[in-house]
Amino acid sequence: MSQWIGIAAACCTTLSFVPQVIQILKSRDTAGISVAMYTIFTTGVFFWVVYGFVIWDLPVLLANSVTLILTLSVLMLTITQRLRTRNVRKTTARQRTE
C-alpha cells in the first residue's frame, strides 16, 4: 500500500511541471519564472535522482528523473528566451544610435 501512495505522490508532483512547460512553449513568455528558484530546485531534484539510484528505489528514481527533465526544460527555455530578448534589445539599441 505504501508503494502505491509513493507512486501517486510522485505522479502528482512530477506532472505538476507539465502545464508550465506547455505554457512556455506556447507563449514564449518566461517573465514570471525565477531562474534562481528553478536552478536550486533542479539541483535538488538531481540529488533525488542520485539518491534514488543509490538506494535503488524505483518510484524515487523514476519520478525524479522525469521531474529533472521537466525542470531542466523550464530552466533552459527561460534562459534561452531571456538571452534572445536581451540580444534583441541590444541590437535595437545599437540600431537607434547609428
Secondary structure, 3 states (H helix, E strand, C coil): CHHHHHHHHHHHHHHCCHHHHHHHHHHCCCCCCCHHHHHHHHHHHHHHHHHHHHHCCHHHHHHHHHHHHHHHHHHHHHHHHHHHHHHHHHHHHHHHHC
